Amino acid sequence: MKRTLHFFNPEHDLALANADKNFYPPASALQLANDLDCLPLWIADAGDYILSSHVCEQWLVELRQYFPALQQITVCSTPDVGLVERILPWGWDPHCLNILKSKGLKSDILPDDSTLIRIKHLSHRRISMQAIRALDNLKNPKIPFAPPAQEFTNMQELECFAKQNTPLVFKAPWSGSGKGLSWLRGQMTDSHRGWCKNIIEKQGSVIAEPAYNKIQDFAMLYRCENGQCQFIGYSLFETERGIYRSNALMTNEKIEEHLSQWLSKDLLRMIEHKMKSFIQSEIAAEYSGFLGVDMFIFEQYGRVGLHVCVEINLRLTMGCVARLFYDKYVEPGKTGHFFIDHSTRSGELMDDHLHRTKQLPIQLKSEKLESGYLSLTPVKSITNYRVRVEIAE
């Protein structure tokens, strides 16, 4: 049996952007990692390990009563490294590699330095701009595509672009989850200039593109393995100023139907196929794992348009987890939502958990979730972050 070790390292984006080999995550990222380190349980297969420093046995016992398949997955802080044949972290970076080395994992299943350098290169926003150009021949006169963002190393050229394209957003080449963004609604200020200069100094350039009137965020999800790329489905999600908030839980067909009020299904499938070809030729040979291509539908001058590649997340995403959770554990055809909750107040999430457990009891059909509330991560009195799902009656 090919055993995979899953490791939740949500600080990945920060680690990738930071050039310091001694990078240490901020307290908020460490708390997120601690509270949600069991999240990969829902995407794992029989025989896999989940690396968790805070195993909650009571929570696991209750879950396994609902979902017996979880009994075949081991959650522990010290996996039998001799049985691990591959590793699936949230994302690969030097900080992640150092942690896994400290667990005694075999070097032949860990990426070397050159592979990590290539993964970082492929995670640059420049790759998203290349993907847009690769899909140029799919342009439809009825559905305008957003042009590729622009990359700047010179402040004078950047300011000239800003004057002609306000409102816009400046982006760090490596960032994620709403970090590394600076919005410009009017004139450039010293604060904007300082931010851009700092990013150029640290990361070599700044990415800039017009701000759009977004209607709907979504993503196409893929998995690369052994040099091949596979489409695994859609993610329909909500953000607030670039920060992820929630995912819809529904079939891929339902998501296509929802998106078809703006984009034809034929166009969606052509984009999926063309994006798969781009990933196959430019990424799959160098990267193994999940990735998400973020897109959005926007309105401009009374017309609906499409941003076909906002960014390529060369890592697992919450959208991937939501997609795989739905496909594995939810009764087909049911709909619901997948949320990340955050509270700084001690005991608040625990109180909410107890309330929802009572008000929205779990209903199962053939070991699939049919309705109700379920926390996908343990909730304790000291918990600050939780991932929950709620399936409608």
Phi, psi and chi 1 to 4 in degrees:
 res  aa     phi    psi   chi1   chi2   chi3   chi4
   1 MET       -  130.7  179.6 -176.7  -65.7      -
   2 LYS   -83.8  106.7 -164.7  169.4 -172.9  178.0
   3 ARG   -92.5  133.6  -66.7  176.4 -176.8 -109.7
   4 THR  -109.3  137.7  -62.0      -      -      -
   5 LEU   -99.0  121.8  173.8   67.2      -      -
   6 HIS   -99.9  137.2  -60.8  -98.6      -      -
   7 PHE  -139.0  119.4  173.7   45.5      -      -
   8 PHE   -89.8  107.9 -178.3   64.2      -      -
   9 ASN  -126.1   77.9   56.9  -45.7      -      -
  10 PRO   -66.8  -11.4   28.5  -36.9      -      -
  11 GLU   -77.1    4.4   71.1  -83.8   12.5      -
  12 HIS   -51.2  -48.7  163.6   71.6      -      -
  13 ASP   -60.3  -41.4  -69.8  -32.2      -      -
  14 LEU   -65.6  -41.6  -62.5  174.0      -      -
  15 ALA   -65.7  -37.9      -      -      -      -
  16 LEU   -67.1  -37.9 -154.7   61.7      -      -
  17 ALA   -75.1  -21.3      -      -      -      -
  18 ASN   -93.7  124.2 -165.9  -61.5      -      -
  19 ALA   -83.5   -5.8      -      -      -      -
  20 ASP   -78.1  120.5 -174.4   -7.3      -      -
  21 LYS   -65.9  -18.0   65.2  179.7 -179.3 -180.0
  22 ASN   -99.8   23.6  -62.4  -46.1      -      -
  23 PHE   -50.2  134.7  166.2   77.2      -      -
  24 TYR  -126.8  123.5 -169.9   78.0      -      -
  25 PRO   -63.0  150.8  -18.7   30.9      -      -
  26 PRO   -66.6  162.5   22.3  -31.8      -      -
  27 ALA   -58.2  -38.5      -      -      -      -
  28 SER   -63.9  -38.8   58.8      -      -      -
  29 ALA   -68.6  -38.5      -      -      -      -
  30 LEU   -65.9  -38.5  -69.4  174.5      -      -
  31 GLN   -65.5  -41.5 -173.4   65.0   48.1      -
  32 LEU   -60.3  -45.2  178.9   66.5      -      -
  33 ALA   -62.7  -41.7      -      -      -      -
  34 ASN   -66.1  -45.8  -72.4  -22.4      -      -
  35 ASP   -70.3  -32.1  -74.8  -11.0      -      -
  36 LEU  -111.2   16.7  -54.2 -173.8      -      -
  37 ASP   -67.8  -12.4   67.0    1.9      -      -
  38 CYS   -89.5   -2.8  -70.7      -      -      -
  39 LEU   -54.2  -38.6 -174.4   61.5      -      -
  40 PRO   -61.8  -10.6  -24.9   35.9      -      -
  41 LEU   -50.1  -34.9  178.5   69.0      -      -
  42 TRP   -82.5   -8.8  -57.6  100.5      -      -
  43 ILE  -113.6   -2.3   66.5  170.4      -      -
  44 ALA   -79.3  161.4      -      -      -      -
  45 ASP  -110.9  169.0  -64.3  -40.2      -      -
  46 ALA   -55.0  132.8      -      -      -      -
  47 GLY    93.8  -12.6      -      -      -      -
  48 ASP   -74.8  161.7  -73.5   -1.9      -      -
  49 TYR  -110.5  143.1  -71.4  108.1      -      -
  50 ILE  -113.0  118.9  -49.1  -60.3      -      -
  51 LEU   -79.6  113.1 -172.2   60.0      -      -
  52 SER  -139.1  129.1  170.3      -      -      -
  53 SER   -90.1   -6.5  -60.3      -      -      -
  54 HIS  -134.2   59.8  -52.2  -83.9      -      -
  55 VAL   -66.2  129.5 -178.0      -      -      -
  56 CYS  -109.3   96.2 -176.3      -      -      -
  57 GLU   -62.8  -40.1  -67.6  -65.2  -15.4      -
  58 GLN   -61.9  -42.4 -178.4 -178.6   -8.6      -
  59 TRP   -61.1  -42.9  174.5   75.7      -      -
  60 LEU   -64.8  -42.3  -81.3  173.1      -      -
  61 VAL   -59.6  -45.2  168.2      -      -      -
  62 GLU   -64.4  -42.8  -67.7  175.0   -2.6      -
  63 LEU   -62.9  -41.5  -81.1 -177.9      -      -
  64 ARG   -69.1  -20.2  -73.3  165.5  174.2  162.2
  65 GLN   -70.4  -36.3  -69.2  174.6  -11.5      -
  66 TYR   -78.3  -41.6  -67.2  125.4      -      -
  67 PHE  -126.1   87.1  -53.7  102.9      -      -
  68 PRO   -57.0  -25.5  -26.7   35.5      -      -
  69 ALA   -60.6  -25.5      -      -      -      -
  70 LEU   -70.1  -15.3  -61.3 -179.9      -      -
  71 GLN   -65.3  -21.2  -64.9  173.7   10.9      -
  72 GLN   -88.3    4.1  -54.1  -57.5  -46.6      -
  73 ILE  -115.0  132.9  -59.1  166.9      -      -
  74 THR  -100.1  125.1  -57.6      -      -      -
  75 VAL  -107.0  119.1 -178.5      -      -      -
  76 CYS  -160.2  165.7   62.3      -      -      -
  77 SER   -93.8  -17.5   58.7      -      -      -
  78 THR  -133.0   80.2   54.6      -      -      -
  79 PRO   -67.7  158.5   25.9  -35.0      -      -
  80 ASP   -75.6   95.9 -174.2  -21.8      -      -
  81 VAL   -63.1  -23.2  -64.0      -      -      -
  82 GLY   -68.0  -19.7      -      -      -      -
  83 LEU   -96.2  -10.7  -63.2  177.1      -      -
  84 VAL   -79.3  125.6  175.5      -      -      -
  85 GLU  -108.2  -18.2  -63.9 -173.3   58.5      -
  86 ARG  -155.2  161.9   62.0 -178.7  178.3 -175.7
  87 ILE  -127.1  136.5  -54.8  169.2      -      -
  88 LEU  -127.1   89.0 -175.6   62.3      -      -
  89 PRO   -79.9  174.0   32.5  -33.6      -      -
  90 TRP   -60.1  -42.0 -165.0 -106.6      -      -
  91 GLY  -162.2  151.8      -      -      -      -
  92 TRP   -90.9  130.4  -79.8  114.5      -      -
  93 ASP  -159.7  166.3   56.8   70.9      -      -
  94 PRO   -59.2  -36.9  -28.1   36.8      -      -
  95 HIS   -63.0  -45.5  176.6   67.5      -      -
  96 CYS   -59.8  -44.7  166.7      -      -      -
  97 LEU   -59.7  -42.3 -177.4   62.5      -      -
  98 ASN   -61.8  -40.5  -72.3  -20.4      -      -
  99 ILE   -63.2  -45.5  -67.5  173.9      -      -
 100 LEU   -68.7  -34.5  -66.7  171.5      -      -
 101 LYS   -62.3  -36.7  -79.1 -178.0  175.8  178.6
 102 SER   -67.0  -16.6   72.8      -      -      -
 103 LYS   -87.7   -2.4  -60.1  -67.2 -179.2 -179.7
 104 GLY    85.3   18.0      -      -      -      -
 105 LEU   -71.0  147.6  -72.6  149.9      -      -
 106 LYS   -66.7  137.7  -62.5  174.1  -70.3 -173.7
 107 SER   -64.3  -25.8   59.5      -      -      -
 108 ASP   -73.8  -10.4   60.8  -16.1      -      -
 109 ILE  -110.7    7.5   59.6  171.7      -      -
 110 LEU  -106.2  145.5  -67.8  168.7      -      -
 111 PRO   -69.2  148.3   25.5  -32.9      -      -
 112 ASP   -87.6  177.2   56.1   24.1      -      -
 113 ASP   -60.9  -38.9  -69.5  -17.4      -      -
 114 SER   -66.4  -35.3   62.5      -      -      -
 115 THR   -66.7  -41.3  -61.0      -      -      -
 116 LEU   -64.0  -38.4  -69.7 -177.8      -      -
 117 ILE   -62.8  -41.5  -69.9  170.3      -      -
 118 ARG   -67.0  -39.9 -176.3   60.3  178.7  160.5
 119 ILE   -63.0  -41.0  -72.3  174.1      -      -
 120 LYS   -62.9  -42.7 -179.0  168.1 -177.6  175.5
 121 HIS   -59.1  -43.7  168.8   76.2      -      -
 122 LEU   -72.2  -16.0  -68.5  170.2      -      -
 123 SER   -88.5   -5.8  -58.9      -      -      -
 124 HIS   -65.5  143.5 -164.4  -70.3      -      -
 125 ARG   -62.0  -17.7  -70.0 -171.8 -172.3  -85.7
 126 ARG   -58.3  -32.7 -170.9 -176.4  -60.4  128.1
 127 ILE   -65.9  -35.6  -56.5  -59.6      -      -
 128 SER   -63.8  -38.6  -56.8      -      -      -
 129 MET   -64.6  -38.2  -65.2  149.6   59.5      -
 130 GLN   -65.4  -38.0  -66.8  174.8    9.6      -
 131 ALA   -63.2  -40.5      -      -      -      -
 132 ILE   -61.3  -42.6  -67.0  174.4      -      -
 133 ARG   -64.7  -35.1  -63.4 -173.2 -172.4  100.2
 134 ALA   -67.4  -24.8      -      -      -      -
 135 LEU   -97.5   11.9  -88.8   64.7      -      -
 136 ASP   -58.0  -34.7 -171.2   67.8      -      -
 137 ASN   -74.5   -4.0   64.0  -14.3      -      -
 138 LEU   -89.8   -2.7  -68.3 -178.5      -      -
 139 LYS   -55.0  138.3  -76.3 -175.4  177.7  177.6
 140 ASN  -120.9  127.3 -173.8  -42.0      -      -
 141 PRO   -58.8  -23.9   18.5  -30.7      -      -
 142 LYS   -81.0  -24.5  -65.1 -178.8 -179.4  178.7
 143 ILE  -126.9   92.5  -53.1  -70.1      -      -
 144 PRO   -65.4  138.8   22.0  -31.6      -      -
 145 PHE   -93.9  140.7  -78.3   19.9      -      -
 146 ALA   -65.3  136.9      -      -      -      -
 147 PRO   -71.2  164.0   27.6  -34.4      -      -
 148 PRO   -59.9  147.3  -19.7   30.9      -      -
 149 ALA   -63.7  169.2      -      -      -      -
 150 GLN  -112.5  144.5  -60.1  -67.7  -49.7      -
 151 GLU  -109.4  133.9 -175.2  175.2    7.6      -
 152 PHE  -129.6  139.2  -64.0   92.6      -      -
 153 THR  -116.4   -7.8   58.8      -      -      -
 154 ASN  -116.1  124.9  179.8  -76.5      -      -
 155 MET   -66.4  -34.7  -77.7  -61.0  -60.7      -
 156 GLN   -64.3  -44.0 -174.8  175.2   -4.7      -
 157 GLU   -67.4  -36.3  -66.6  175.2   -2.1      -
 158 LEU   -64.2  -44.0  177.6   61.7      -      -
 159 GLU   -65.9  -35.4  -69.5 -153.9   40.2      -
 160 CYS   -64.1  -43.5 -178.5      -      -      -
 161 PHE   -62.6  -41.4  178.4   83.2      -      -
 162 ALA   -62.8  -40.5      -      -      -      -
 163 LYS   -61.8  -32.6  -73.6  179.7 -178.6  178.2
 164 GLN   -90.7  -11.6  -62.5  171.8   -0.1      -
 165 ASN  -131.3   15.3  -68.4  -81.7      -      -
 166 THR   -68.2  140.2  -55.5      -      -      -
 167 PRO   -76.6  150.1   29.6  -35.9      -      -
 168 LEU  -149.2  177.4   56.1   73.5      -      -
 169 VAL  -130.1  133.1   57.6      -      -      -
 170 PHE   -93.7  140.3  -60.1  118.0      -      -
 171 LYS  -131.2  139.0  -59.3  179.1  178.2 -179.0
 172 ALA   -73.4  143.9      -      -      -      -
 173 PRO   -57.0  -35.5  -28.1   36.4      -      -
 174 TRP  -121.6  115.8  -69.9  -76.9      -      -
 175 SER  -169.9  172.8   63.9      -      -      -
 176 GLY  -169.1  165.4      -      -      -      -
 177 SER    54.2   42.6  -58.4      -      -      -
 178 GLY    84.4   -7.7      -      -      -      -
 179 LYS   -82.1  158.7  -53.4  -69.1 -174.6 -177.4
 180 GLY    70.5   27.6      -      -      -      -
 181 LEU  -122.8  142.3  -56.5 -179.9      -      -
 182 SER  -136.4  121.1  178.8      -      -      -
 183 TRP   -94.4  136.5  -62.1   87.2      -      -
 184 LEU  -118.4  113.2  178.4   64.4      -      -
 185 ARG  -100.8  -24.8  -57.4  -64.2 -178.3 -174.9
 186 GLY  -133.9 -126.1      -      -      -      -
 187 GLN   -82.9  153.5  -67.5 -175.0  -22.7      -
 188 MET   -62.8  134.4  -78.0  -83.7  -79.5      -
 189 THR  -112.4  170.7   65.0      -      -      -
 190 ASP   -61.0  -31.2  -72.2  -18.7      -      -
 191 SER   -64.5  -44.8  176.5      -      -      -
 192 HIS   -62.9  -43.6  -69.5  107.6      -      -
 193 ARG   -62.9  -43.0  -67.7 -174.9 -173.8   94.7
 194 GLY   -62.9  -41.0      -      -      -      -
 195 TRP   -62.4  -48.5 -171.5   92.3      -      -
 196 CYS   -64.8  -42.9  -68.7      -      -      -
 197 LYS   -60.9  -40.7  -72.7  177.7 -179.3  177.0
 198 ASN   -63.6  -43.1 -178.1   54.6      -      -
 199 ILE   -66.3  -42.6  -65.7  -61.7      -      -
 200 ILE   -61.0  -41.8  -68.8  172.9      -      -
 201 GLU   -64.5  -39.8 -179.8 -179.3  -26.9      -
 202 LYS   -86.4  -35.6  -70.6 -176.0  174.4  179.4
 203 GLN  -119.4   -1.8  -62.1 -168.0   18.3      -
 204 GLY    95.9  -19.7      -      -      -      -
 205 SER  -166.4  172.1   63.7      -      -      -
 206 VAL  -127.9  139.5  163.0      -      -      -
 207 ILE   -99.1  137.2  -49.1  -60.8      -      -
 208 ALA  -135.9  142.2      -      -      -      -
 209 GLU  -156.3  156.1   67.5  176.1  -21.1      -
 210 PRO   -59.1  150.7  -22.9   33.2      -      -
 211 ALA   -82.6  138.5      -      -      -      -
 212 TYR  -114.1  154.6  -65.5   92.0      -      -
 213 ASN   -84.7   90.7  179.9   25.4      -      -
 214 LYS   -69.7  140.8 -104.8 -165.2  -44.4 -172.2
 215 ILE  -107.0  -44.3  -60.9  173.8      -      -
 216 GLN  -152.5  126.8  178.3   65.9   65.0      -
 217 ASP   -86.0  143.8  -76.3  -60.4      -      -
 218 PHE  -158.5  171.6   69.3  104.2      -      -
 219 ALA  -145.2  153.8      -      -      -      -
 220 MET  -105.2  134.1  -67.3 -174.7  179.5      -
 221 LEU  -112.2  137.6  -50.8  172.5      -      -
 222 TYR  -135.2  163.1  -61.2   85.7      -      -
 223 ARG  -133.2  131.3 -175.8  170.3 -169.2  174.4
 224 CYS  -105.0  133.0  -62.7      -      -      -
 225 GLU  -157.4  131.9 -167.3  167.5   11.2      -
 226 ASN    54.0   38.6  -61.1  -38.1      -      -
 227 GLY    79.1    3.1      -      -      -      -
 228 GLN  -112.9  151.3  -60.3  -61.1  -50.1      -
 229 CYS  -116.6  134.1  176.5      -      -      -
 230 GLN  -126.4  133.7  174.3 -169.8    5.1      -
 231 PHE   -79.5  127.6  175.9   66.0      -      -
 232 ILE  -111.3   -6.5   63.2  168.1      -      -
 233 GLY   138.4 -168.6      -      -      -      -
 234 TYR  -107.9  155.8  -67.3  100.8      -      -
 235 SER  -124.5  126.2  165.2      -      -      -
 236 LEU  -113.6  113.8 -170.8   69.1      -      -
 237 PHE  -137.6  169.8   61.9   97.5      -      -
 238 GLU  -121.0  139.7  -60.8  -68.2  -26.4      -
 239 THR  -129.6  164.2   61.1      -      -      -
 240 GLU  -135.1  109.0 -176.1  178.8  -24.2      -
 241 ARG    52.0   44.9  -65.6 -175.5   64.5   80.1
 242 GLY    84.8   -5.5      -      -      -      -
 243 ILE   -97.5  127.8  -59.6  172.8      -      -
 244 TYR   -62.9  137.6  172.9   86.8      -      -
 245 ARG  -121.0  -49.1  -65.7  -57.3 -176.2 -161.6
 246 SER  -162.4  166.0   65.6      -      -      -
 247 ASN  -125.1  146.9 -107.0   87.2      -      -
 248 ALA   -79.4  142.3      -      -      -      -
 249 LEU  -108.3  109.6  -69.8  173.0      -      -
 250 MET  -163.3  169.2   57.7  178.3   66.0      -
 251 THR   -67.3  159.0   62.3      -      -      -
 252 ASN   -60.2  -35.8  -75.2  -49.9      -      -
 253 GLU   -65.1  -39.1  -67.8   74.4   19.3      -
 254 LYS   -66.8  -38.1  -78.8  -77.6 -172.6 -177.8
 255 ILE   -66.2  -43.4  -67.8  177.6      -      -
 256 GLU   -57.4  -42.7  -87.7 -164.0  -16.2      -
 257 GLU   -62.9  -41.2 -175.4  178.2  -33.7      -
 258 HIS   -63.2  -45.8  174.4   78.2      -      -
 259 LEU   -70.5  -22.1  -64.7  173.5      -      -
 260 SER   -70.0   -8.7   68.2      -      -      -
 261 GLN   -70.8  -15.4   60.7 -171.9  -61.0      -
 262 TRP  -119.3  -37.4  -56.1  -69.5      -      -
 263 LEU  -123.9  136.0  -50.5  172.3      -      -
 264 SER   -67.7  151.8   72.2      -      -      -
 265 LYS   -62.8  -34.3  -66.4 -178.4 -178.7  179.6
 266 ASP   -62.8  -42.2  -74.8  -16.9      -      -
 267 LEU   -65.4  -42.8  178.6   58.0      -      -
 268 LEU   -58.3  -43.3  -77.6  167.8      -      -
 269 ARG   -72.3  -31.8  -70.9  167.0 -172.9  170.4
 270 MET   -67.6  -39.5  -76.0 -168.9  -71.3      -
 271 ILE   -64.4  -45.3  -68.6  169.0      -      -
 272 GLU   -57.8  -43.5  176.8  -96.6  -55.5      -
 273 HIS   -69.1  -43.6  178.5   74.3      -      -
 274 LYS   -68.1  -39.1 -169.0   72.9  173.3  179.0
 275 MET   -66.3  -38.1 -172.2   63.3   72.2      -
 276 LYS   -60.4  -41.6  177.6 -179.2  173.7 -179.9
 277 SER   -63.5  -40.0  -63.5      -      -      -
 278 PHE   -63.6  -46.5  174.3   81.4      -      -
 279 ILE   -63.2  -41.0  -64.9  166.7      -      -
 280 GLN   -59.0  -42.6 -178.3   78.0   51.6      -
 281 SER   -84.0  -30.0   63.8      -      -      -
 282 GLU  -107.5  -19.6  -58.2  -61.8  -34.9      -
 283 ILE  -125.7  -42.7  -65.2  175.7      -      -
 284 ALA   -59.6  -29.8      -      -      -      -
 285 ALA   -70.9  -22.4      -      -      -      -
 286 GLU  -108.0  -11.7  -54.8  -74.7  -13.6      -
 287 TYR  -137.9  136.1  171.8   76.1      -      -
 288 SER  -121.2  128.2  -68.2      -      -      -
 289 GLY   142.9 -173.3      -      -      -      -
 290 PHE   -84.4  156.6  -67.8   94.5      -      -
 291 LEU  -152.9  154.9   62.1   89.5      -      -
 292 GLY  -126.0  134.6      -      -      -      -
 293 VAL  -104.9  105.3 -177.4      -      -      -
 294 ASP   -76.6  137.4  -73.9   -5.8      -      -
 295 MET  -138.3  166.5  -50.9  177.3 -179.8      -
 296 PHE  -155.3  153.9   64.1   69.1      -      -
 297 ILE   -97.3  136.2  -61.4  161.0      -      -
 298 PHE  -133.9  167.7   63.9   88.7      -      -
 299 GLU  -120.3  132.1 -175.2  177.1   18.5      -
 300 GLN  -147.5  125.6 -168.9  173.6   46.5      -
 301 TYR    54.7   37.6  -50.8  121.7      -      -
 302 GLY    79.7    5.5      -      -      -      -
 303 ARG  -118.5  150.8  -61.7  179.6   65.4 -168.8
 304 VAL   -88.2  133.3  168.8      -      -      -
 305 GLY  -129.4  174.7      -      -      -      -
 306 LEU  -132.3  128.2  173.6   65.6      -      -
 307 HIS   -95.7  106.4 -162.2  -44.7      -      -
 308 VAL   -81.4  -13.1   74.9      -      -      -
 309 CYS  -159.9   87.1 -171.5      -      -      -
 310 VAL   -67.6  -46.8 -177.7      -      -      -
 311 GLU  -162.7  157.6   61.0 -175.2    8.2      -
 312 ILE  -110.9  114.3  -61.5  177.0      -      -
 313 ASN   -88.6  103.1  -69.2  -60.3      -      -
 314 LEU   -83.6   64.4 -145.8   66.3      -      -
 315 ARG  -172.5  175.5   56.4  169.2  171.3   80.3
 316 LEU   -67.3  154.5  -94.1  162.9      -      -
 317 THR  -133.3  163.7   66.0      -      -      -
 318 MET   -62.8  -31.3  -71.9  -63.5  172.1      -
 319 GLY   -63.5  -39.1      -      -      -      -
 320 CYS   -62.0  -45.8  -76.5      -      -      -
 321 VAL   -61.8  -44.4  177.1      -      -      -
 322 ALA   -61.3  -42.8      -      -      -      -
 323 ARG   -62.8  -49.4  171.8   79.0  -86.0  139.0
 324 LEU   -69.3  -37.5  -63.9  171.7      -      -
 325 PHE   -60.5  -47.1  169.9   80.1      -      -
 326 TYR   -59.6  -48.5 -177.8   90.6      -      -
 327 ASP   -65.2  -29.6  -66.6  -16.4      -      -
 328 LYS   -93.4  -32.4  -66.6  177.6   74.4  167.8
 329 TYR  -126.6   -0.3  -66.3  103.4      -      -
 330 VAL  -111.7  138.8  178.5      -      -      -
 331 GLU   -57.2  124.7  176.4   68.4   13.4      -
 332 PRO   -53.6  135.7  -25.7   34.9      -      -
 333 GLY    93.6  -19.2      -      -      -      -
 334 LYS   -73.8  156.4  -67.2  -65.2 -178.3  177.4
 335 THR  -128.9  155.5   60.4      -      -      -
 336 GLY  -173.7 -159.6      -      -      -      -
 337 HIS  -139.2  155.7  -75.3   86.2      -      -
 338 PHE  -123.4  121.5  173.3  108.5      -      -
 339 PHE  -125.1  151.4  -57.2   92.1      -      -
 340 ILE  -108.0  125.6  -66.2 -176.1      -      -
 341 ASP  -110.3  145.6  -61.6  -43.0      -      -
 342 HIS  -135.9  135.5  175.3 -130.9      -      -
 343 SER  -146.4  136.5  173.2      -      -      -
 344 THR   -93.5   -7.8   57.2      -      -      -
 345 ARG   -85.4  126.1  -71.0  176.1   52.0 -165.9
 346 SER   -60.4  127.4  178.8      -      -      -
 347 GLY    86.6  -10.1      -      -      -      -
 348 GLU   -65.8  -45.2 -175.7  172.9   37.4      -
 349 LEU   -68.2  -33.5  -73.9 -179.3      -      -
 350 MET   -63.9  -44.8  173.0   58.0   83.8      -
 351 ASP   -60.9  -43.1  -69.9  -16.1      -      -
 352 ASP   -65.3  -40.1 -175.9   79.8      -      -
 353 HIS   -59.8  -46.5  170.5   71.0      -      -
 354 LEU   -64.4  -39.4  -65.1  173.4      -      -
 355 HIS   -63.7  -48.4  172.5   75.0      -      -
 356 ARG   -67.3  -36.3  -69.2  178.7 -170.4  -85.4
 357 THR   -59.4  -37.2  -60.7      -      -      -
 358 LYS   -78.5  -42.8 -177.3  177.5 -179.9 -179.9
 359 GLN   -78.2  -28.2  -64.9  -63.0  -44.5      -
 360 LEU  -128.7   68.0  -58.4  167.1      -      -
 361 PRO   -62.8  147.9   24.5  -34.2      -      -
 362 ILE   -69.7  134.5  -70.7  176.0      -      -
 363 GLN  -122.7  128.9  -61.0  -66.7  -33.5      -
 364 LEU  -117.7  153.4  -63.0  172.4      -      -
 365 LYS  -140.2  114.9 -178.7  179.3 -180.0 -178.6
 366 SER    52.6   46.4  -58.3      -      -      -
 367 GLU    63.6   23.2  -60.5  177.8    4.8      -
 368 LYS  -117.7  144.3  -60.6  -87.3 -170.8  174.8
 369 LEU   -74.0  119.9 -173.4   58.5      -      -
 370 GLU  -100.5  -33.3 -166.5  171.3   33.7      -
 371 SER  -166.4  163.8   65.7      -      -      -
 372 GLY   110.5 -178.0      -      -      -      -
 373 TYR  -103.0  139.4  155.2   79.5      -      -
 374 LEU  -145.1  128.2  175.9   67.2      -      -
 375 SER   -87.7  124.8  178.8      -      -      -
 376 LEU   -83.3   -4.1  -59.2 -169.9      -      -
 377 THR  -135.3  154.6   51.0      -      -      -
 378 PRO   -62.9  145.3  -17.7   29.6      -      -
 379 VAL  -119.9  122.0 -178.6      -      -      -
 380 LYS  -124.3  176.6  -51.7  172.1 -172.3  176.1
 381 SER   -65.6  -24.5   60.1      -      -      -
 382 ILE   -99.7    6.4   58.4  171.9      -      -
 383 THR   -69.9  132.5  -62.9      -      -      -
 384 ASN  -107.6  -21.6  -65.3  130.7      -      -
 385 TYR  -130.0  143.4  -66.6   92.5      -      -
 386 ARG  -144.3  146.3  168.3 -173.9   60.3  179.6
 387 VAL  -111.0  124.3  174.4      -      -      -
 388 ARG  -129.0  155.3   65.4 -180.0  161.6   95.8
 389 VAL  -126.2  149.0  -62.9      -      -      -
 390 GLU  -136.5  123.4  -67.0 -176.3    7.7      -
 391 ILE  -106.6  129.8  -52.9  -61.5      -      -
 392 ALA   -68.8  153.7      -      -      -      -
 393 GLU   -60.0      -  -71.9  -84.7   -1.8      -
